[in-house]
Amino acid sequence: MYTTNENGTLNNYAGTPKMYYAEYPSPEQQRKYAFQGACAVLLVTFLMLTAFAV
């Protein structure tokens, strides 16, 4: 998006996007997030134990 002002100066700043409100996650999405969090905790724990073992 390129615009110019009354002096002909180029203004190539990004346009402001329209605002919208976020929706609260559904119970299914909440379960997915909890599962991803648990997997992340297990992965980090495994990596830390491997690092300490080496």
Secondary structure as GFF3:
##gff-version 3
##sequence-region A 1 54
A	DSSP	beta_strand	3	4	.	.	.	ID=ss1
A	DSSP	beta_strand	10	11	.	.	.	ID=ss2
A	DSSP	alpha_helix	27	53	.	.	.	ID=ss3
###
